[in-house]
């Protein structure tokens, strides 16, 4: 028999503190290390100190800590900082007491609260304790237990449950409450898949303030699928022959160095930290050009992840997840495994976050860093006229994390290459969300009804169609902070009848003056295809072109959101693919600071109404990417990884190909010194 899940290791409580042995390879970032940069993440000691300071204040004693993170110094302070200048360390704390929310800035050096604000009418993201307590409330509720018993589930050892954010839909009975929906799964056969056997049409609505079940919704019994949904080797059955190993080998060691939070690789240098909400944060990415450091990206991170499902049933209509703003992808990060998630020789980064009581929670192997030869040439040319050939292999530096958000696993990469490009990649894998249905085969009379919103992938299981949308906040500083935004529009041009050629296209450049001139740009407009880039009008390359970086963004699925629908209002940042705003440190997240149960348009669509001037100013670019996921049988029992990406690419930033100076040969070990025998 397959090994049954340990019921004490429940889905959400498992994230609270995962003790995993550190994999092979270098390990960096002990939480107790000294800060070497003003953007270094908080250490374990600093989190504990912030907690003690907040608990010592009468107004905030006994709060529940949702988030303890670095309070970043002002941007001009960071840009002016040099090694040896004292670091002023502050923590930003979001805490809750009953229905009150506190935004607190703690001066860690002085041991005092520097500021305290109590915003009204907002809800903080879920904490892990809330999620696990809500699940336990549902699993012990008498009405829920009776409904499970009617379905044949008497032993709760065979039942596990998961919390689903309830969203906001202007339901009068829900106003002013902090709610979760909890649905359950048959785990009697589960080993590594607790989502494969949904107990459909039964949900508990949990009030998180009282941690009680306010309502149990039972819409009728649906058979649980007989399908094998585990994906251990034993569960899969016949396996293909073992492959010969394919490995990344670096016999002379890595080409990158890590000093504190600063990573150096080739001509790239950048700062790296990990945060509970955003996960990986890349800061101060600079390129060393002939002995001069040139700024490219001041800071970049994922600002929101939106995953709406397309089924109107009670248990599904509210599944319009804002995984960043409702949960936190850093909070739900999972340890990376050497040899699977990352190459054996990767460097692994440990991180530290906080629990509900303000305790420091260590997260081993939260990030890995590695190099790879991607199998493609960085550039090449074979000249047929004289037989000459010149080319260089393409290598990359990858910074990777993974987050398990419910049933899905997301792999999030920042990829740097020798052509001075930065690629942002997100891979979606894990387990697709499955709905229990009566239909066993597409030949059944019920098939048309049960597959209106998904694909029948197994007897009694429909995989519901849904979207994945990811928004990235990119504070680009192209050779400095004062930048402009250029839109290049392709237009077809008709040539005169006297020309042998009848048509071609021209590119019409337009430098935008104000935020609203871009709105939320799509890759194709009524005017024609466009290219978008950030330029510095005061810096030019050798022939006088303004230096710039292009946003290469193509082939992403647009969101089908109606602004009159509540999920559409909350995800209004998806009305366009790319947005541009004037830099404001208060504008951090595309859907707004507080997304849980939000009830209005927030974030980007509101900010651009300020219509601030953006020419020759400090700018932030916001990029959406993602897809519509039309589910298929090949997505079970575990889904092959599907990648989405966009790229930041130099555009006249250099005078020539920045990778042209790569050497043909690789480094060789130094010869041992000659020793004269005695």
C-alpha positions in Angstrom: 0.0 0.0 0.0 1.2 3.6 -0.6 2.2 5.4 2.5 -0.6 7.6 3.8 0.0 11.2 4.7 0.9 12.0 8.2 -2.2 13.9 9.4 0.0 16.0 11.8 1.7 17.4 8.7 -1.2 19.4 7.4 -1.0 21.3 4.1 -0.7 24.9 5.5 1.0 24.2 8.8 3.8 22.5 6.9 5.0 25.9 5.7 5.5 27.3 9.2 9.1 26.1 9.7 10.6 23.5 7.3 13.7 21.9 8.7 15.6 20.5 5.7 19.2 19.6 5.4 21.2 22.0 3.3 22.0 20.5 -0.1 25.4 20.1 -1.6 27.1 23.2 -2.9 28.1 26.5 -1.3 25.8 28.0 1.3 25.5 31.7 1.7 23.6 34.2 3.9 23.6 33.0 7.4 20.8 35.0 9.1 23.3 36.2 11.8 25.8 37.8 9.4 26.6 41.5 9.6 25.0 43.8 7.1 27.3 45.0 4.3 24.7 46.9 2.2 21.8 49.2 3.1 19.4 46.8 1.2 20.4 43.7 3.1 17.5 41.7 4.4 16.7 41.7 8.1 18.6 39.1 10.1 17.1 36.7 12.6 18.3 38.9 15.4 16.8 42.1 13.8 13.4 40.4 13.4 13.5 39.3 17.0 14.5 42.8 18.1 11.7 44.5 16.1 9.2 42.1 17.7 10.4 42.9 21.2 10.2 46.7 20.5 6.6 46.4 19.1 5.5 44.2 22.0 6.9 46.6 24.5 4.7 49.5 23.3 1.3 49.7 25.1 -0.6 50.4 21.9 0.8 47.4 20.0 1.5 44.8 22.8 0.0 41.4 21.8 -0.4 42.1 18.1 -0.3 39.4 15.5 2.6 40.0 13.2 1.7 39.7 9.5 5.0 41.0 8.1 8.4 42.1 9.4 10.6 43.3 6.6 13.3 45.8 5.8 12.3 49.4 5.8 14.4 50.5 2.8 16.4 53.7 3.1 15.5 56.4 0.6 16.8 55.7 -2.8 19.2 58.7 -2.9 20.7 57.4 0.4 21.3 54.0 -1.1 22.8 55.4 -4.2 25.2 57.6 -2.2 26.2 54.8 0.2 29.7 53.5 0.1 31.3 50.7 2.1 32.3 52.2 5.5 29.4 54.6 5.7 27.3 53.6 8.8 24.1 51.7 8.1 20.9 52.9 9.7 18.7 49.9 10.1 14.9 50.0 10.3 12.2 47.4 10.1 8.7 47.8 8.6 6.1 45.9 10.5 2.5 45.2 9.5 0.6 43.9 12.5 -3.0 43.2 13.5 -5.0 43.3 16.8 -8.6 42.2 16.3 -9.8 44.3 13.3 -7.2 47.0 13.7 -4.2 47.2 11.4 -0.9 48.9 12.3 1.9 50.0 10.0 4.9 50.4 12.2 8.5 51.5 11.4 10.9 50.4 14.0 14.3 52.0 14.5 16.5 49.0 15.3 19.5 51.1 16.3 17.6 53.3 18.8 15.3 50.6 19.9 12.2 52.7 19.4 9.1 53.0 17.2 9.9 55.7 14.6 6.3 55.9 13.2 3.0 54.2 13.7 0.0 54.5 11.3 -3.4 52.8 11.6 -4.9 52.5 8.2 -8.7 52.1 8.1 -10.8 49.7 6.2 -8.0 47.4 5.0 -7.2 43.7 5.4 -3.7 42.4 5.7 -2.6 39.3 3.7 -3.2 35.9 5.3 -0.8 34.6 7.9 0.2 30.9 8.0 -1.3 30.5 11.4 -4.6 31.9 10.2 -4.7 29.5 7.3 -3.9 26.4 9.4 -6.3 27.5 12.2 -9.1 28.0 9.6 -8.5 24.6 8.3 -8.7 23.1 11.7 -11.9 25.0 12.5 -13.5 23.4 9.4 -12.2 19.9 10.1 -13.7 20.0 13.6 -17.0 21.8 12.9 -20.0 19.5 13.7 -22.0 20.5 10.6 -19.0 19.9 8.4 -18.3 16.6 10.1 -21.9 15.5 9.5 -21.7 16.4 5.8 -18.5 14.4 5.5 -20.0 11.5 7.2 -22.9 11.5 4.7 -20.2 11.1 2.0 -18.6 8.1 3.9 -15.8 10.0 5.6 -16.0 9.0 9.3 -12.2 8.9 10.0 -10.8 12.4 9.6 -7.4 10.8 9.2 -8.5 10.3 5.6 -9.5 14.0 5.1 -7.3 17.0 4.6 -8.5 20.5 3.8 -7.2 23.7 2.2 -8.1 27.4 2.6 -9.3 29.4 -0.4 -9.4 33.2 -0.3 -13.0 34.3 -0.5 -12.3 37.5 -2.4 -14.9 40.3 -2.4 -18.2 40.2 -4.2 -20.4 42.9 -2.4 -22.3 40.1 -0.5 -24.0 41.9 2.4 -23.5 39.1 4.9 -19.8 39.2 4.2 -19.3 42.9 4.8 -16.7 43.8 7.4 -15.7 40.2 7.9 -12.4 38.5 7.2 -13.4 35.2 5.5 -11.9 32.1 4.0 -13.5 29.2 2.2 -12.3 25.8 3.2 -12.7 22.8 0.9 -11.6 19.2 1.6 -9.9 16.3 -0.1 -9.9 12.5 0.3 -6.3 11.7 1.2 -6.8 8.0 2.0 -4.7 7.1 -1.0 -2.5 10.2 -1.1 1.3 10.1 -0.8 2.5 13.2 -2.7 -0.8 14.6 -4.0 -3.4 15.7 -1.6 -5.3 17.6 -4.3 -6.1 14.7 -6.6 -9.4 13.6 -4.9 -11.5 16.6 -4.2 -14.6 16.2 -2.0 -16.7 18.5 -4.2 -19.7 20.8 -3.4 -18.9 21.0 0.3 -17.3 24.1 1.7 -17.0 25.8 5.1 -17.0 29.6 5.3 -14.6 30.5 8.2 -14.6 33.9 10.0 -11.0 34.5 10.7 -11.7 37.0 13.5 -13.5 34.5 15.6 -11.9 31.4 14.0 -15.3 29.8 13.7 -17.3 28.3 10.8 -20.1 30.8 10.0 -21.7 28.6 7.4 -21.4 25.2 5.8 -22.5 25.0 2.1 -23.5 21.5 1.0 -24.6 21.4 -2.6 -24.9 17.6 -2.9 -22.7 14.5 -3.2 -20.3 14.0 -6.1 -18.4 10.7 -6.4 -14.7 10.8 -5.6 -12.5 9.8 -8.5 -11.0 6.3 -8.6 -8.1 7.5 -10.6 -4.5 7.1 -9.3 -3.3 10.7 -8.8 0.0 10.1 -7.0 3.2 10.6 -8.9 5.8 8.7 -7.0 7.8 6.2 -9.1 5.8 3.4 -7.5 2.5 5.1 -8.4 3.5 5.8 -12.0 4.1 2.1 -12.7 6.3 1.1 -15.7 9.2 3.6 -16.0 11.4 4.3 -19.0 15.0 3.2 -18.8 17.3 5.3 -16.7 19.1 8.1 -18.5 22.8 8.7 -18.6 23.5 11.7 -16.3 23.6 15.2 -17.8 25.4 17.5 -15.5 26.8 21.0 -15.3 30.5 20.7 -14.4 32.8 23.5 -13.3 36.1 21.8 -12.6 37.8 25.2 -11.8 34.9 26.5 -9.7 32.3 29.1 -10.3 32.8 32.3 -12.3 30.6 34.4 -9.8 31.4 35.6 -6.4 29.1 36.5 -3.5 30.1 39.0 -0.9 27.4 39.7 1.6 24.3 40.3 -0.6 26.3 41.4 -3.6 26.7 39.0 -6.5 29.4 39.6 -9.2 29.5 37.7 -12.5 31.4 38.8 -15.6 30.5 42.4 -16.1 27.4 42.2 -14.0 27.1 43.2 -10.3 23.8 43.3 -8.4 22.4 43.0 -4.9 20.1 40.2 -3.8 17.7 39.8 -0.9 14.7 37.7 0.0 11.4 39.1 1.3 8.2 37.4 2.6 5.8 39.1 0.1 7.9 39.5 -3.1 10.4 36.6 -2.7 13.5 37.5 -4.7 14.4 41.2 -4.9 17.2 42.3 -7.3 18.7 45.7 -6.6 21.4 47.9 -8.1 22.1 45.8 -11.2 25.1 47.4 -12.9 27.3 46.6 -15.8 31.1 47.2 -15.7 32.0 48.9 -19.0 35.7 49.6 -19.6 36.3 50.2 -15.9 33.1 52.2 -15.3 30.0 50.9 -13.5 26.8 51.8 -15.4 23.5 51.5 -13.8 20.7 49.5 -15.5 18.1 48.4 -12.9 17.8 50.0 -9.4 15.3 47.4 -8.3 13.1 44.7 -9.7 10.7 42.1 -8.1 7.3 40.5 -8.7 4.7 42.8 -7.4 1.5 40.7 -7.9 0.4 37.3 -9.1 -3.3 36.9 -10.2 -4.8 33.5 -10.9 -8.6 33.6 -11.6 -10.5 30.4 -12.3 -13.3 30.3 -14.8 -16.1 28.4 -13.1 -19.3 30.0 -11.7 -20.1 27.3 -9.1 -20.1 28.3 -5.4 -16.8 26.7 -4.6 -15.1 28.2 -7.7 -16.4 31.6 -8.6 -14.4 33.2 -5.7 -11.1 31.5 -6.8 -9.7 34.7 -8.1 -6.4 34.5 -6.2 -4.0 37.4 -5.7 -1.2 35.1 -4.6 1.2 38.0 -3.8 -1.2 40.3 -2.0 -3.3 37.6 -0.3 -0.7 35.1 0.7 2.9 36.2 -0.2 5.1 34.1 -2.6 8.1 34.5 -0.3 6.1 33.3 2.7 5.2 30.2 0.8 8.6 29.6 -0.8 9.8 26.0 -0.6 13.3 24.6 -0.2 15.2 24.0 -3.5 16.7 20.6 -4.1 20.2 20.2 -5.6 20.2 18.1 -8.8 16.5 18.8 -9.5 15.6 22.4 -8.9 19.2 23.6 -9.3 22.4 22.0 -10.5 24.5 20.0 -7.9 27.1 22.7 -7.7 24.8 25.7 -7.2 25.1 28.1 -4.3 22.2 28.0 -1.9 20.8 31.0 0.0 19.1 30.7 3.3 16.5 33.2 4.2 14.6 34.3 7.3 11.0 35.5 7.6 8.6 35.9 10.5 5.8 33.9 12.1 2.5 35.3 13.6 4.1 35.8 17.0 7.0 37.8 15.5 9.4 34.8 15.8 12.1 34.5 13.2 11.4 31.6 10.8 14.5 30.3 9.0 14.0 29.1 5.4 16.8 26.9 4.2 17.7 26.8 0.5 15.3 29.6 -0.4 17.3 30.8 -3.4 19.9 29.1 -5.5 22.5 30.8 -7.8 24.2 28.9 -10.6 25.8 29.2 -14.1 24.8 27.2 -17.1 25.8 26.8 -20.7 22.4 27.1 -22.4 23.5 25.2 -25.4 23.1 28.2 -27.7 25.8 30.4 -29.2 26.2 33.8 -27.7 27.0 34.8 -31.3 28.6 33.1 -34.3 29.4 33.6 -38.0 30.6 31.2 -40.6 31.9 32.9 -43.8 31.4 30.7 -46.8 33.7 32.8 -49.0 36.9 32.0 -47.0 35.7 29.3 -44.6 36.4 31.3 -41.5 34.4 30.7 -38.4 34.1 32.6 -35.1 31.6 32.1 -32.3 31.3 31.9 -28.5 29.2 29.6 -26.3 26.3 31.2 -24.5 26.4 31.1 -20.7 24.0 32.6 -18.1 23.8 33.3 -14.4 20.5 32.2 -12.9 19.0 33.4 -9.6 16.1 31.0 -8.7 13.5 30.5 -6.1 10.3 28.3 -6.0 7.1 28.9 -4.2 4.3 26.4 -3.6 1.1 28.4 -3.6 -1.6 25.9 -2.9 -1.6 23.3 -5.6 0.7 25.1 -7.9 4.5 25.4 -7.8 6.1 28.5 -9.4 9.7 28.7 -10.3 10.9 32.3 -10.5 14.2 33.1 -12.2 16.3 36.2 -12.9 18.7 35.3 -15.7 21.8 37.5 -16.6 23.9 36.9 -19.7 27.1 38.3 -21.3 25.1 40.3 -23.8 24.0 42.6 -20.9 20.5 41.2 -21.0 18.3 40.4 -18.1 15.5 37.8 -18.6 12.7 37.4 -16.1 11.2 33.9 -16.2 8.3 32.2 -14.3 7.7 28.5 -14.7 4.4 27.0 -13.6 4.2 23.4 -12.5 2.7 21.4 -9.7 -0.9 20.2 -9.6 -3.8 21.7 -11.6 -6.9 22.5 -9.6 -9.4 19.7 -10.1 -13.2 19.7 -9.7 -15.1 16.6 -8.8 -17.9 15.9 -11.3 -20.3 13.0 -12.0 -19.0 12.4 -15.5 -16.6 9.5 -16.0 -16.3 9.7 -19.8 -16.9 12.2 -22.6 -19.5 9.7 -23.8 -21.6 10.3 -20.7 -24.8 12.4 -21.0 -23.4 14.8 -18.3 -20.2 15.5 -20.2 -21.3 18.6 -21.9 -22.4 20.2 -18.6 -19.3 19.1 -16.7 -16.8 20.3 -19.2 -18.3 23.8 -19.9 -15.5 25.3 -17.8 -12.7 22.8 -18.1 -11.4 19.5 -19.5 -12.3 16.1 -18.3 -8.9 14.7 -17.5 -9.9 11.5 -15.5 -13.1 9.8 -14.4 -15.0 12.2 -12.2 -12.3 15.0 -12.5 -12.5 18.2 -14.6 -9.4 20.5 -14.6 -10.9 24.0 -14.6 -9.6 26.6 -17.0 -7.9 29.5 -15.5 -5.3 32.3 -16.0 -1.8 33.0 -14.7 -0.8 36.6 -14.6 2.4 38.0 -13.1 3.3 41.7 -12.7 6.8 42.9 -12.2 7.9 46.3 -10.9 11.1 47.4 -12.6 12.7 50.6 -11.3 15.0 51.1 -14.3 17.9 53.5 -14.0 19.5 53.6 -17.4 22.9 55.3 -16.9 21.3 57.3 -14.0 17.9 58.1 -12.5 16.6 60.7 -15.0 15.2 58.6 -17.8 12.5 59.0 -20.5 10.1 56.5 -22.1 10.1 55.9 -25.8 7.5 54.2 -27.8 8.4 53.1 -31.4 5.4 52.5 -33.6 5.7 50.5 -36.8 3.7 51.9 -39.7 3.3 50.6 -43.2 4.3 53.1 -45.8 3.0 53.0 -49.4 5.7 53.9 -52.0 4.9 55.7 -55.2 3.9 53.9 -58.4 7.3 54.6 -59.9 9.0 52.5 -57.3 9.7 48.8 -58.0 9.0 48.2 -54.3 5.4 49.1 -53.4 5.5 49.1 -49.6 7.7 49.0 -46.5 7.4 50.0 -42.9 8.9 52.9 -41.0 9.3 53.3 -37.3 7.9 56.4 -35.7 9.6 57.2 -32.4 7.6 59.0 -29.7 9.0 60.1 -26.4 6.2 60.2 -23.9 5.6 63.3 -21.7 3.1 62.0 -19.1 2.0 58.8 -17.5 -1.4 58.6 -19.2 0.1 58.7 -22.6 1.1 55.1 -22.2 -1.7 53.9 -20.0 -1.4 50.1 -20.1 0.3 49.6 -23.4 -0.2 46.4 -25.4 2.4 45.0 -27.8 0.0 45.8 -30.6 -2.1 49.0 -30.8 -4.5 50.5 -33.2 -1.5 52.3 -34.7 0.4 49.1 -35.3 3.0 47.0 -33.5 5.1 48.9 -31.0 8.4 48.6 -29.2 9.0 50.1 -25.8 12.2 51.3 -24.2 13.6 53.4 -21.4 16.2 55.9 -22.6 18.5 58.4 -21.1 18.3 61.5 -23.3 21.4 63.1 -21.7 23.7 60.1 -22.4 24.6 58.8 -25.8 26.7 56.1 -27.4 29.6 56.9 -29.7 27.4 57.9 -32.7 25.0 60.0 -30.7 22.1 57.7 -30.1 20.5 58.1 -26.6 21.4 55.0 -24.5 18.5 52.8 -23.6 17.0 49.4 -22.5 14.2 47.8 -24.5 11.4 45.8 -22.8 11.1 42.7 -25.0 7.5 41.5 -24.2 5.6 39.4 -26.7 3.1 36.6 -26.8 1.5 36.9 -23.4 -2.2 36.2 -22.8 -4.3 39.3 -22.0 -6.8 39.1 -19.2 -10.5 38.8 -19.9 -11.5 41.0 -17.0 -14.6 43.1 -16.9 -14.2 46.3 -14.9 -17.8 46.1 -13.8 -17.0 42.7 -12.2 -15.4 42.7 -8.7 -12.4 40.5 -9.7 -12.0 42.8 -12.7 -11.9 45.9 -10.5 -9.4 44.4 -8.1 -7.2 43.2 -11.0 -7.6 46.4 -13.1 -3.8 46.5 -13.6 -4.3 43.8 -16.2 -6.1 46.3 -18.6 -2.7 46.7 -20.3 0.6 44.8 -20.7 3.1 47.5 -19.8 2.6 50.6 -17.6 4.9 53.5 -16.8 4.8 55.6 -13.6 6.9 58.3 -12.1 9.0 56.9 -9.2 7.2 57.0 -5.9 8.5 54.8 -3.0 4.9 54.4 -1.8 3.8 52.7 -5.0 5.1 49.2 -4.6 2.4 46.7 -5.8 0.4 46.8 -9.0 -2.9 45.9 -7.3 -2.3 48.1 -4.3 -0.8 47.5 -0.8 -3.8 45.8 0.7 -5.5 43.3 -1.7 -7.2 40.8 0.7 -11.0 41.4 0.3 -10.2 44.7 -1.5 -13.3 46.3 -2.9 -12.2 48.9 -5.4 -9.7 49.7 -8.2 -6.3 50.2 -6.6 -2.7 50.5 -7.7 -1.6 51.2 -11.2 -4.9 52.5 -12.8 -5.3 55.0 -9.9 -1.7 56.1 -9.9 -1.5 57.0 -13.6 -4.5 59.3 -13.2 -2.1 61.6 -11.5 -0.7 62.1 -15.0 2.7 63.1 -13.7 5.4 64.3 -16.1 7.7 61.4 -16.9 10.2 62.8 -19.4 13.7 63.1 -17.9 12.5 61.8 -14.5 13.0 58.7 -12.3 10.7 56.1 -13.9 9.2 52.7 -12.9 8.1 50.2 -15.6 5.4 47.6 -14.7 5.3 44.5 -16.9 2.5 41.9 -17.0 3.1 38.5 -18.4 1.2 35.2 -18.3 -1.3 33.0 -20.1 -4.7 31.5 -20.3 -4.4 27.9 -19.2 -6.6 25.7 -21.3 -6.3 22.5 -19.3 -5.4 19.1 -20.8 -5.0 15.5 -19.9 -1.2 15.9 -19.9 -1.5 18.2 -16.9 -2.1 15.3 -14.5 -1.0 13.9 -12.2 1.6 16.6 -12.1 2.0 19.3 -14.7 5.0 19.7 -17.0 6.6 23.1 -16.3 5.4 25.9 -18.6 7.6 29.0 -18.8 6.7 32.6 -19.4 9.3 35.4 -19.8 10.2 38.8 -20.8 13.6 40.4 -21.3 15.4 43.7 -20.7 17.7 44.2 -23.6 20.3 47.0 -24.2 19.3 49.3 -27.1 22.1 51.6 -28.1 23.4 51.3 -24.6 26.8 50.2 -26.1 28.8 51.0 -29.1 29.0 47.4 -30.2 27.9 43.9 -29.1 28.9 43.7 -25.4 29.6 40.0 -25.7 32.1 40.3 -28.6 35.0 40.4 -26.2 34.4 36.9 -24.8 37.5 34.7 -25.2 37.5 31.7 -27.4 39.3 29.5 -24.8 38.2 28.6 -21.3 40.6 29.2 -18.4 43.0 26.4 -17.6 44.4 25.4 -14.2 47.7 27.0 -13.4 50.7 24.7 -13.7 52.3 23.6 -10.5 55.6 25.3 -9.8 58.8 23.5 -10.8 60.4 21.9 -7.8 64.1 20.8 -8.1 64.5 17.3 -6.7 67.1 17.0 -4.0 
